[in-house]
Amino acid sequence: MNSQAQDKHRGQSGPAAGWADEAVVENVNVTSAQALASPRQVKAAQPIPVGGIRQVLEARDTIRRILAGTDDRLLVVVGPCSIHDEPAALEYARRLRDLSQKVCDRLYLVMRVYFEKP
């Protein structure tokens, strides 16, 4: 808010007061907070299986080849906007895997997903 606007709203309360009420509305519905585990702690508690690591590395290599033009397939990135229903997301992934197997000679399907909307 510029100084002219601040002067105009000085001494007022409510929405017209602008920046003066910011502290009153911040975190008004927060009743508690808990520290989250660090990425390192999560990785230690739930390590990726060797097969999962291999799958990620192979997928990245395939995508690099497609982008470089040494793999003639079309890269298709698809997916739900975000995951909020785990069983539905797993069903979607299974169906995408099955479709991928049918079109793998022409298309390389990649499921892109957010676990929470950004």
Stockholm file with secondary structure:
# STOCKHOLM 1.0

chainA/1-118         MNSQAQDKHRGQSGPAAGWADEAVVENVNVTSAQALASPRQVKAAQPIPVGGIRQVLEARDTIRRILAGTDDRLLVVVGPCSIHDEPAALEYARRLRDLSQKVCDRLYLVMRVYFEKP
#=GR chainA/1-118 SS CCHHHHHHHTTCCSGGGGGGGHHHHTTTTCCCCCCCCCHHHHHHHSCCCHHHHHHHHHHHHHHHHHHHTSSCSEEEEECCSCCSCHHHHHHHHHHHHHHHHHHTTTEEEEECCCSSCC
#=GC SS_cons         CCHHHHHHHTTCCSGGGGGGGHHHHTTTTCCCCCCCCCHHHHHHHSCCCHHHHHHHHHHHHHHHHHHHTSSCSEEEEECCSCCSCHHHHHHHHHHHHHHHHHHTTTEEEEECCCSSCC
//
